[in-house]
Amino acid sequence: MFGLTIEKIIVIAVLAAFLLGPERLPAAAAGLARMVKGLKELAGGARDRLRDEVGPEFDDVDWQKLDPRQYDPRRIIQDALLDDSPRPTTPASSKTTAVPAQLTEPES
């Protein structure tokens, strides 16, 4: 949840209580509750609109598989480097080492 731990939330709540005071704290809490409720309705509306536009396939999507937090670049690179799948290579005998005649130095 945005890197917030329970300790950080408690510190923020205590600071808000001191800064706002007992007179303005209930109004601020009500405003925060309205904001959270509005964000929840906004997310629900977006989900419903997406479901209407995509159709029945929306329920078949595995959303956990599409979560970008599961992709760790370090793991992807490590898996690519340690991959044991065969790669196309050219045999050493097929490499030509001949040097064209015009590139060789003339003998003195």
Secondary structure, DSSP 4 states (H G I P E B T S, - for coil): -TT--HHHHHHHHHHHHHHHHHHHHHHHHHHHHHHHHHHHHHHHHHHHHHHHHH-GGGGG--TTTT-GGG--HHHHHHHHHS---------GGG------GGGSPPP-
